[in-house]
């Protein structure tokens, strides 16, 4: 797996960005498929997962690019579980699970949705997210709460 690096362009800095926490029991590919079907998006799996040099965690990334170039959407898995056997453990079950989060500020969110583009277009879609099967809840994350938002700067 490769480490994703992305340099912000001048236009991206001017774009409006909004990040949502998604609560869903669906797998990432199922959620992306539902978004594609119900909202006419074209989410595709990124060529490489998002990972970091200091961690062995990796997070799935799906991207939708608007045909007119007015906005982009990214769907990220928010958690990564790694199970390992601890032979030194005195417990009956020697498996340990280490869990890492892409945005530790929202550890209960299953997925993250990042919108970048024209602010007015976002309002057209916000109400329609209720139509997505498997999506339990979608909540805006206030930018003041985000300490790790740089984790979501990828391409």
N, C-alpha and C positions, 0 to 999 in steps of 0.2 A: 504494500500500500504506500501511496505517496502522500507527502504533506502538501496540502493545498495552500498556495500563497496567492494573494490577490492584491494588486495595487489599485487604490481608489483613483478613479479618474475625476476630473474637475466636475463633469456633469453629474456623477453619482453623489458628490458632496452637496449639490444643490437639490437633489431629489428629496421628496418626502419619503420617510421610512416609517413603517409601523410594524411592530412585532406582536404576534398573538401566541398565546398558549393554547394548545389543542389537547383536549382530554378525550381519548378514544381507546376502545378495546381492539380496534382493527390493526392489522399489520400495515406497515408503511405503504407497501405496494397497493393494498386494497383501498387505503385512504386516497392515494394519488389517483387511482382508477376512478373512484367515485367523484372526485373533484373534476376529473376530465369529462366524465359522462354528464353530470348534473349542471356544471357551470361552464362547460365548453372550454376548459383549459387544456393544455397539452403538456402536463408534467411528464418529464423523462428523468430517469435515474442518471445521476452524474457519473462520469467515467471513473471517478475515485471517491472513496469515502473521505469525510473530513476527519483528520487526525492531527495530533500535536506531537512535537518532538519529545516532550517530557512525559508522555503518557502512552500506554499501549491501547487506549480507548480509541474507537473509531465510530463515527456517526454517519448514518445514511443521509444523502442529500438528493432531493428531486428539484428540478427547476422548470419553471414555465416562463417562456418569453412571449410577450404579446406580439402579434403579427405586425401591428402598427408601430411597435417600439415605445408605446406610452408607459408601460410598466413591466416589472418582472416580479415573479413570486418564487420563493424558495421554501421547500418543506424539509425540515430537519427532524431526525429522531433526536430526542432530548436525553436519552439514557443509553448507557452501555453496561452490560453485565458480563463479568468475567468470572467463571467458576474455576476453582482449582482445588486440588486435594491437599489437605494439610495432614501429613502422616504423623506429625507430632501431637496432634489434637487428642485429647482424652475423651472426646465426645463420641457417641455412637456413630453419627454421620460425620465424616471427616471433610466433607465438602464445605468450602467457604465461597461466598459470593461477594465480589467487590463491584460496587456500582459507581459509575462516574456520570456526571451530568454535563451537557453542553452549556446550559445556563443553570448554574446551581441556585440562582435566585428563585427559580420555579421548579423545584424537584418533583412535584406531583404531575407536571405536564408531561404527556407522552410524546408530543410533537411540538414543533415550533413552526410558525408560518411567518415569513418575512415578506413584506410588501415594499417595493421601491418604485416610485413613479409619481404620476400626477395624483394629488390628493383627492380631487373631485371624482376620479374613477373608482376609488376605493369604496365610496358610499354606494355605488351601484351593486357591489358584490356582498357587502357586509350582511345584509338581510337574507341573502340566498344560501349562506352557509348552513342554515337550519335544514336545508333539503338533503344534506349529505348523510347517507346511511353510515352508521358506526361512529359518527361524530357526536359525542355526548355534550361537549361544551367548548366554546371558543371565547376567549377573553383577551381583550387588549392588555398588553403589559405596559404600564406607564414608563416612559423613558427614564424617569428619575429612579425607578426601581432597578434598572438594568446596570449591572456593574461589569458583566462579561459580554456585552453586545459585540465587542470586537471579534469574538469567536464566530460570529455569523457573517463575517466579511470574506466571502469566497466566490469563486466563479467556476 
